[in-house]
């Protein structure tokens, strides 16, 4: 046993496990476990990435000005209120480092993204889990859970892994009811999948205690480069930049993300195709008595009669070269989260689930 003292909270963190990428003994698998864009990044982003190869000996920008300007132009935001990170994960971590510590509480929901709890514990704070209502964030439960020690509230909207969304009216009610010394963080990792949805940007601009995060890992297809960003008051962004490493994003990541956010035609194409295939797959599984809540993301949460059935179906899908995500760690043991792949992948999933159900009878 080491005599080196570990910071409180760190030992309570379970190491995060990403979606599986392979199945032993099975070749040419289709990965539908990490909510990646099956169409990849735009050609503009790929070309921007290639061009940077000639300057790999140069340090990247430390202020991310070009990317922040591009993001601001694409979303009609103030570039000075944007911070960029290694995925939105890093920005979430900055928020806990800056605003939560020993004796403080950080609220997250029952089926919310696992990183919220991890970030709270890493900062020495106490994560507080709040029940959801039928897999949807319960605003009233959050308000009741707030105490004098609450510093942050994390909400993913739409949520992962449920795919569900809180209404604009409910979010407005939460913002108006929260004490002003509590920072509400609206995680919009999947916001781009909803046409016309600003992910909470309007609330950020009218409330100093609201912060929004976004990512390039989903719709933009840049998960391998790890680029995310946050939007908040100038005061909060300045404080987060005090923590941020000066060269946290590579030149290649910055260039690709800048090109990606400017390629509006490709973004819209991916959004529409995801919506079409998501609706098709949800309907196809429903016909086989596998229900799911209405999803506003690039995945569906398929619900089975029991944990045993969900596990058995997962194993059968793996045998067919289809990797989806078990979510028992999110307290959803009877569910499988299925990323929306291309049309071929979606049809393969539906067919395989049908075969599984037929064999189980």
MARLUM-270789 format. One record per residue (C-alpha): residue number from 1; residue in one letter; x, y, z. Coordinates in Angstrom, 2 decimals. Example, Ala and Ser with C-alpha at 12.3 -4.5 7.8 and 13.67 -1.06 7.14 Angstrom:
2
NODE;1;A;12.30;-4.50;7.80 $
NODE;2;S;13.67;-1.06;7.14 $
//
This chain:
361
NODE;1;X;0.00;0.00;0.00 $
NODE;2;X;1.45;3.34;-1.06 $
NODE;3;X;2.04;5.96;1.62 $
NODE;4;X;1.43;8.73;-0.90 $
NODE;5;X;-1.82;10.43;0.09 $
NODE;6;X;-4.60;10.45;-2.49 $
NODE;7;X;-6.92;13.43;-2.70 $
NODE;8;X;-10.39;12.78;-1.21 $
NODE;9;X;-12.93;11.58;-3.78 $
NODE;10;X;-10.48;10.18;-6.31 $
NODE;11;X;-10.72;6.65;-4.94 $
NODE;12;X;-14.50;6.72;-5.43 $
NODE;13;X;-14.19;7.20;-9.17 $
NODE;14;X;-14.82;4.20;-11.38 $
NODE;15;X;-12.60;4.40;-14.47 $
NODE;16;X;-14.74;5.39;-17.44 $
NODE;17;X;-15.22;2.72;-20.08 $
NODE;18;X;-15.93;3.81;-23.63 $
NODE;19;X;-18.02;1.85;-26.08 $
NODE;20;X;-16.55;-1.46;-27.20 $
NODE;21;X;-14.79;-1.49;-30.56 $
NODE;22;X;-14.31;-5.18;-31.26 $
NODE;23;X;-15.74;-8.64;-30.64 $
NODE;24;X;-13.38;-11.56;-30.14 $
NODE;25;X;-13.49;-13.89;-33.12 $
NODE;26;X;-15.69;-11.58;-35.21 $
NODE;27;X;-14.33;-9.53;-38.09 $
NODE;28;X;-15.75;-6.48;-39.87 $
NODE;29;X;-17.88;-5.40;-36.94 $
NODE;30;X;-20.26;-2.42;-37.05 $
NODE;31;X;-19.64;-0.18;-34.06 $
NODE;32;X;-22.86;1.37;-32.75 $
NODE;33;X;-21.74;1.89;-29.17 $
NODE;34;X;-20.29;5.41;-29.01 $
NODE;35;X;-22.81;7.66;-30.81 $
NODE;36;X;-20.40;8.49;-33.61 $
NODE;37;X;-21.47;9.98;-36.94 $
NODE;38;X;-21.42;6.99;-39.35 $
NODE;39;X;-20.69;9.34;-42.27 $
NODE;40;X;-17.55;10.74;-40.67 $
NODE;41;X;-16.35;14.35;-40.96 $
NODE;42;X;-16.95;16.60;-43.93 $
NODE;43;X;-14.46;16.67;-46.80 $
NODE;44;X;-13.63;20.26;-45.85 $
NODE;45;X;-12.61;19.14;-42.36 $
NODE;46;X;-10.50;16.30;-43.74 $
NODE;47;X;-8.72;18.64;-46.15 $
NODE;48;X;-8.05;21.17;-43.38 $
NODE;49;X;-6.56;18.40;-41.27 $
NODE;50;X;-4.27;17.35;-44.14 $
NODE;51;X;-2.98;20.87;-44.73 $
NODE;52;X;-1.78;21.14;-41.14 $
NODE;53;X;0.58;18.20;-41.71 $
NODE;54;X;3.12;20.62;-43.19 $
NODE;55;X;3.30;22.61;-39.94 $
NODE;56;X;3.44;19.93;-37.28 $
NODE;57;X;6.65;21.43;-35.92 $
NODE;58;X;4.76;24.60;-34.94 $
NODE;59;X;2.89;25.10;-31.69 $
NODE;60;X;-0.87;25.58;-32.12 $
NODE;61;X;-2.77;28.74;-31.31 $
NODE;62;X;-3.10;29.27;-27.58 $
NODE;63;X;-6.17;31.50;-27.73 $
NODE;64;X;-8.12;29.48;-30.34 $
NODE;65;X;-9.23;32.77;-31.87 $
NODE;66;X;-9.95;31.45;-35.37 $
NODE;67;X;-12.07;28.56;-34.12 $
NODE;68;X;-13.91;30.71;-31.59 $
NODE;69;X;-14.68;33.22;-34.34 $
NODE;70;X;-16.01;30.47;-36.61 $
NODE;71;X;-18.18;29.02;-33.84 $
NODE;72;X;-19.50;32.48;-33.00 $
NODE;73;X;-20.38;33.16;-36.64 $
NODE;74;X;-22.10;29.79;-37.07 $
NODE;75;X;-24.23;30.17;-33.93 $
NODE;76;X;-24.55;33.98;-33.70 $
NODE;77;X;-22.62;34.16;-30.44 $
NODE;78;X;-19.98;36.39;-28.85 $
NODE;79;X;-16.55;34.87;-29.57 $
NODE;80;X;-15.11;36.43;-26.40 $
NODE;81;X;-17.49;34.31;-24.32 $
NODE;82;X;-16.40;30.99;-25.88 $
NODE;83;X;-13.79;28.62;-24.44 $
NODE;84;X;-12.49;25.58;-26.33 $
NODE;85;X;-11.46;22.30;-24.75 $
NODE;86;X;-10.38;18.73;-25.41 $
NODE;87;X;-13.94;17.66;-26.05 $
NODE;88;X;-16.69;19.22;-23.97 $
NODE;89;X;-15.47;16.79;-21.28 $
NODE;90;X;-12.52;19.04;-20.51 $
NODE;91;X;-14.74;22.09;-20.21 $
NODE;92;X;-16.99;20.21;-17.76 $
NODE;93;X;-13.90;19.36;-15.74 $
NODE;94;X;-12.79;23.02;-15.74 $
NODE;95;X;-16.18;24.03;-14.34 $
NODE;96;X;-15.85;21.69;-11.38 $
NODE;97;X;-12.25;22.71;-10.75 $
NODE;98;X;-13.19;26.37;-10.77 $
NODE;99;X;-16.48;26.33;-8.89 $
NODE;100;X;-16.70;23.23;-6.68 $
NODE;101;X;-14.50;21.77;-3.98 $
NODE;102;X;-14.48;20.17;-0.55 $
NODE;103;X;-17.82;20.63;1.19 $
NODE;104;X;-19.60;21.66;-2.01 $
NODE;105;X;-22.30;19.69;-3.83 $
NODE;106;X;-22.75;19.07;-7.55 $
NODE;107;X;-26.16;17.91;-8.77 $
NODE;108;X;-26.63;15.50;-11.67 $
NODE;109;X;-29.58;13.37;-12.70 $
NODE;110;X;-30.16;9.66;-12.22 $
NODE;111;X;-29.42;8.66;-15.81 $
NODE;112;X;-27.13;11.58;-16.64 $
NODE;113;X;-23.70;11.40;-18.28 $
NODE;114;X;-21.20;9.58;-16.03 $
NODE;115;X;-18.59;12.32;-16.32 $
NODE;116;X;-20.58;14.74;-14.14 $
NODE;117;X;-20.02;12.56;-11.09 $
NODE;118;X;-16.39;11.95;-12.05 $
NODE;119;X;-15.65;15.67;-12.41 $
NODE;120;X;-17.28;16.46;-9.07 $
NODE;121;X;-15.29;13.81;-7.21 $
NODE;122;X;-12.05;14.80;-8.94 $
NODE;123;X;-12.56;18.36;-7.67 $
NODE;124;X;-13.17;17.12;-4.12 $
NODE;125;X;-16.88;17.94;-4.22 $
NODE;126;X;-19.84;15.69;-3.41 $
NODE;127;X;-21.97;14.50;-6.34 $
NODE;128;X;-25.70;14.49;-5.62 $
NODE;129;X;-27.86;12.24;-7.78 $
NODE;130;X;-31.45;13.32;-8.43 $
NODE;131;X;-34.16;10.95;-9.63 $
NODE;132;X;-35.60;11.34;-13.11 $
NODE;133;X;-39.24;10.83;-14.04 $
NODE;134;X;-39.69;8.08;-16.62 $
NODE;135;X;-36.17;8.70;-17.96 $
NODE;136;X;-36.74;12.46;-18.28 $
NODE;137;X;-35.00;15.09;-16.13 $
NODE;138;X;-37.28;16.15;-13.27 $
NODE;139;X;-36.84;19.91;-12.75 $
NODE;140;X;-38.82;20.00;-9.50 $
NODE;141;X;-36.68;17.20;-8.06 $
NODE;142;X;-33.55;19.19;-8.89 $
NODE;143;X;-34.90;22.29;-7.18 $
NODE;144;X;-35.77;20.28;-4.06 $
NODE;145;X;-32.26;18.79;-4.00 $
NODE;146;X;-30.56;22.19;-3.91 $
NODE;147;X;-29.01;23.14;-0.58 $
NODE;148;X;-26.79;25.89;0.76 $
NODE;149;X;-23.84;23.74;-0.40 $
NODE;150;X;-24.97;23.32;-4.02 $
NODE;151;X;-22.59;24.96;-6.48 $
NODE;152;X;-23.30;23.32;-9.86 $
NODE;153;X;-26.21;21.61;-11.59 $
NODE;154;X;-25.44;19.49;-14.68 $
NODE;155;X;-28.19;18.73;-17.20 $
NODE;156;X;-27.66;17.11;-20.59 $
NODE;157;X;-30.39;18.32;-22.91 $
NODE;158;X;-31.02;16.12;-24.88 $
NODE;159;X;-29.83;13.55;-22.40 $
NODE;160;X;-27.40;10.68;-22.84 $
NODE;161;X;-28.15;7.74;-22.62 $
NODE;162;X;-31.93;8.25;-22.61 $
NODE;163;X;-32.23;10.50;-25.68 $
NODE;164;X;-35.02;12.44;-23.95 $
NODE;165;X;-35.32;16.20;-23.68 $
NODE;166;X;-36.60;18.75;-21.18 $
NODE;167;X;-39.01;21.31;-22.58 $
NODE;168;X;-38.03;24.95;-23.00 $
NODE;169;X;-40.68;25.92;-20.44 $
NODE;170;X;-39.23;23.55;-17.86 $
NODE;171;X;-35.68;24.78;-18.41 $
NODE;172;X;-36.86;28.39;-18.10 $
NODE;173;X;-38.63;27.48;-14.85 $
NODE;174;X;-35.45;25.88;-13.52 $
NODE;175;X;-33.34;28.90;-14.41 $
NODE;176;X;-35.80;31.34;-12.84 $
NODE;177;X;-36.08;29.24;-9.66 $
NODE;178;X;-32.42;28.39;-9.05 $
NODE;179;X;-30.54;30.54;-6.52 $
NODE;180;X;-28.26;32.91;-8.40 $
NODE;181;X;-25.16;31.49;-6.71 $
NODE;182;X;-25.73;28.08;-8.33 $
NODE;183;X;-24.32;27.58;-11.83 $
NODE;184;X;-26.57;25.65;-14.21 $
NODE;185;X;-24.59;23.81;-16.89 $
NODE;186;X;-26.57;22.83;-19.98 $
NODE;187;X;-24.65;20.09;-21.75 $
NODE;188;X;-25.63;20.31;-25.43 $
NODE;189;X;-23.51;17.51;-26.87 $
NODE;190;X;-26.51;16.46;-28.98 $
NODE;191;X;-28.07;19.89;-29.50 $
NODE;192;X;-27.08;20.03;-33.19 $
NODE;193;X;-29.41;17.14;-33.97 $
NODE;194;X;-32.39;19.43;-33.34 $
NODE;195;X;-32.94;21.98;-36.09 $
NODE;196;X;-33.25;25.50;-34.74 $
NODE;197;X;-32.37;24.58;-31.14 $
NODE;198;X;-29.77;26.89;-29.59 $
NODE;199;X;-28.81;24.52;-26.76 $
NODE;200;X;-29.42;27.21;-24.14 $
NODE;201;X;-27.40;30.04;-25.70 $
NODE;202;X;-30.22;32.55;-25.22 $
NODE;203;X;-30.40;31.71;-21.52 $
NODE;204;X;-26.63;32.07;-21.20 $
NODE;205;X;-26.83;35.58;-22.60 $
NODE;206;X;-29.59;36.63;-20.20 $
NODE;207;X;-28.40;34.84;-17.03 $
NODE;208;X;-24.91;34.95;-15.55 $
NODE;209;X;-25.45;31.63;-13.75 $
NODE;210;X;-26.13;29.59;-16.92 $
NODE;211;X;-23.35;27.97;-18.95 $
NODE;212;X;-23.60;25.86;-22.12 $
NODE;213;X;-21.25;23.18;-23.47 $
NODE;214;X;-21.10;21.69;-26.97 $
NODE;215;X;-18.93;19.20;-28.88 $
NODE;216;X;-17.56;18.39;-32.32 $
NODE;217;X;-17.54;14.67;-31.51 $
NODE;218;X;-21.10;13.85;-32.57 $
NODE;219;X;-22.78;15.48;-35.57 $
NODE;220;X;-19.51;16.94;-36.88 $
NODE;221;X;-17.82;13.53;-36.88 $
NODE;222;X;-14.62;14.62;-35.14 $
NODE;223;X;-14.64;12.32;-32.11 $
NODE;224;X;-11.08;11.21;-32.85 $
NODE;225;X;-9.76;14.79;-32.56 $
NODE;226;X;-11.48;15.67;-29.27 $
NODE;227;X;-12.76;19.22;-29.68 $
NODE;228;X;-15.46;20.84;-27.59 $
NODE;229;X;-16.44;24.27;-26.40 $
NODE;230;X;-18.37;26.18;-23.79 $
NODE;231;X;-20.31;29.45;-23.74 $
NODE;232;X;-20.90;31.58;-20.69 $
NODE;233;X;-20.35;34.96;-19.11 $
NODE;234;X;-17.03;36.65;-19.77 $
NODE;235;X;-16.20;36.33;-16.08 $
NODE;236;X;-16.71;32.55;-16.06 $
NODE;237;X;-14.84;32.03;-19.32 $
NODE;238;X;-11.93;34.10;-18.04 $
NODE;239;X;-11.75;31.98;-14.90 $
NODE;240;X;-11.85;28.73;-16.90 $
NODE;241;X;-9.05;30.00;-19.11 $
NODE;242;X;-6.92;30.43;-15.99 $
NODE;243;X;-7.10;26.62;-15.60 $
NODE;244;X;-6.90;25.66;-19.27 $
NODE;245;X;-3.50;24.62;-20.56 $
NODE;246;X;-2.27;27.09;-23.18 $
NODE;247;X;-1.89;24.44;-25.90 $
NODE;248;X;-4.68;22.05;-24.97 $
NODE;249;X;-5.87;21.66;-28.57 $
NODE;250;X;-3.62;20.62;-31.44 $
NODE;251;X;-3.31;22.65;-34.64 $
NODE;252;X;-4.90;19.79;-36.58 $
NODE;253;X;-7.90;19.65;-34.26 $
NODE;254;X;-8.39;23.40;-34.41 $
NODE;255;X;-8.20;23.51;-38.20 $
NODE;256;X;-10.55;20.57;-38.74 $
NODE;257;X;-13.12;21.90;-36.27 $
NODE;258;X;-13.06;25.34;-37.88 $
NODE;259;X;-13.72;23.85;-41.30 $
NODE;260;X;-16.40;21.51;-39.93 $
NODE;261;X;-18.47;24.20;-38.26 $
NODE;262;X;-18.46;26.25;-41.46 $
NODE;263;X;-19.67;23.41;-43.70 $
NODE;264;X;-23.39;24.01;-43.17 $
NODE;265;X;-24.50;21.92;-46.14 $
NODE;266;X;-22.81;18.80;-44.79 $
NODE;267;X;-24.12;19.42;-41.27 $
NODE;268;X;-27.69;19.63;-42.54 $
NODE;269;X;-27.27;16.52;-44.65 $
NODE;270;X;-26.08;14.50;-41.63 $
NODE;271;X;-28.85;15.90;-39.43 $
NODE;272;X;-31.61;14.97;-41.88 $
NODE;273;X;-30.21;11.52;-42.56 $
NODE;274;X;-29.89;10.81;-38.84 $
NODE;275;X;-33.50;11.87;-38.25 $
NODE;276;X;-34.78;9.68;-41.08 $
NODE;277;X;-32.89;6.58;-39.97 $
NODE;278;X;-33.58;7.13;-36.27 $
NODE;279;X;-37.32;7.26;-36.92 $
NODE;280;X;-37.11;4.19;-39.13 $
NODE;281;X;-35.14;2.11;-36.62 $
NODE;282;X;-37.31;3.14;-33.68 $
NODE;283;X;-40.39;2.13;-35.66 $
NODE;284;X;-38.86;-1.14;-36.84 $
NODE;285;X;-37.96;-2.16;-33.28 $
NODE;286;X;-41.35;-1.06;-31.95 $
NODE;287;X;-42.97;-3.48;-34.40 $
NODE;288;X;-40.98;-6.19;-32.62 $
NODE;289;X;-42.22;-4.97;-29.20 $
NODE;290;X;-38.91;-3.26;-28.38 $
NODE;291;X;-40.03;0.18;-27.24 $
NODE;292;X;-38.04;3.39;-26.83 $
NODE;293;X;-38.73;6.94;-25.75 $
NODE;294;X;-38.83;9.58;-28.47 $
NODE;295;X;-35.16;10.34;-29.07 $
NODE;296;X;-33.81;13.75;-30.04 $
NODE;297;X;-30.27;12.48;-30.56 $
NODE;298;X;-28.29;10.11;-32.80 $
NODE;299;X;-29.21;7.02;-30.79 $
NODE;300;X;-32.21;5.27;-29.34 $
NODE;301;X;-32.54;3.60;-25.95 $
NODE;302;X;-34.17;0.24;-26.65 $
NODE;303;X;-36.07;-1.13;-23.65 $
NODE;304;X;-36.47;-4.86;-23.04 $
NODE;305;X;-38.67;-6.79;-20.63 $
NODE;306;X;-35.75;-7.61;-18.32 $
NODE;307;X;-32.01;-7.29;-17.82 $
NODE;308;X;-31.64;-10.92;-18.85 $
NODE;309;X;-33.35;-10.30;-22.18 $
NODE;310;X;-31.30;-7.15;-22.84 $
NODE;311;X;-28.04;-8.99;-22.10 $
NODE;312;X;-29.05;-11.95;-24.26 $
NODE;313;X;-29.94;-9.66;-27.15 $
NODE;314;X;-26.64;-7.80;-26.76 $
NODE;315;X;-24.74;-11.08;-26.93 $
NODE;316;X;-26.67;-12.13;-30.04 $
NODE;317;X;-25.98;-8.80;-31.74 $
NODE;318;X;-22.28;-9.22;-31.00 $
NODE;319;X;-22.36;-12.66;-32.59 $
NODE;320;X;-23.69;-10.94;-35.71 $
NODE;321;X;-20.91;-8.33;-35.66 $
NODE;322;X;-23.09;-5.53;-34.24 $
NODE;323;X;-21.74;-3.67;-31.19 $
NODE;324;X;-24.24;-1.62;-29.19 $
NODE;325;X;-23.97;-0.29;-25.62 $
NODE;326;X;-25.19;-1.89;-22.43 $
NODE;327;X;-26.20;0.85;-20.00 $
NODE;328;X;-26.63;-0.97;-16.71 $
NODE;329;X;-24.01;1.41;-15.31 $
NODE;330;X;-26.51;4.19;-15.90 $
NODE;331;X;-29.13;2.28;-13.86 $
NODE;332;X;-30.88;1.11;-17.02 $
NODE;333;X;-30.12;-2.63;-16.89 $
NODE;334;X;-33.00;-3.63;-19.17 $
NODE;335;X;-31.89;-1.28;-21.96 $
NODE;336;X;-29.44;-1.16;-24.86 $
NODE;337;X;-28.32;2.12;-26.36 $
NODE;338;X;-28.10;1.82;-30.14 $
NODE;339;X;-26.26;4.46;-32.16 $
NODE;340;X;-27.95;5.38;-35.43 $
NODE;341;X;-25.63;4.07;-38.12 $
NODE;342;X;-26.00;4.28;-41.88 $
NODE;343;X;-28.96;2.63;-43.57 $
NODE;344;X;-27.24;-0.72;-43.93 $
NODE;345;X;-26.32;-0.80;-40.24 $
NODE;346;X;-29.84;0.15;-39.12 $
NODE;347;X;-31.38;-2.58;-41.25 $
NODE;348;X;-28.88;-5.11;-39.92 $
NODE;349;X;-29.79;-4.21;-36.34 $
NODE;350;X;-33.51;-4.54;-37.01 $
NODE;351;X;-33.02;-7.87;-38.77 $
NODE;352;X;-30.76;-9.24;-36.03 $
NODE;353;X;-33.14;-8.19;-33.26 $
NODE;354;X;-35.94;-9.92;-35.18 $
NODE;355;X;-33.88;-13.10;-35.40 $
NODE;356;X;-33.12;-12.90;-31.69 $
NODE;357;X;-36.77;-12.44;-30.79 $
NODE;358;X;-37.79;-15.32;-33.04 $
NODE;359;X;-35.19;-17.60;-31.50 $
NODE;360;X;-36.23;-16.64;-27.98 $
NODE;361;X;-39.83;-17.73;-28.55 $
//
